[in-house]
Amino acid sequence: MELTKEQLATALESDSDALMEQIQMQHSRHMRMSALVEYQLEYPDMTIREFFSMAAQDLKDQEEELGYYD
């Protein structure tokens, strides 16, 4: 059974959406790992718990600066 042009277009759009989602997830993972490495290089004696506490505070500070908590 051959697909119609509309079905092909829908399948292509669905596939491209799935691919873009995967690319964004990979980019996000890369950015998180990059931030982790950056902090570890900057603060080599910091424990993982200390790192996550500091990173969470940094994120909260950034959100406050952007007005998310107004």
C-alpha positions, 0 to 999 in steps of 0.5 A: 500500500502506497502512502498518499502525499498527505500521509508522506508529509505527515510522516515526514513532519512527525519524523522531523519533530522526533529528530529535533526533540532528540537533538534538543535533548542531546544539546541539553545533556551536553550543556549540563555536562559542560556546566558540571565540568566547568564548576568542577574545574573551577572548584576542584575540592567541591563535593557533588552535593555542594556542587548541586546546591551551588548550581541550584542557587545559581539557577534561582539567582538567574531566574530572579534576575529574569523576573520569574519570581515577581 
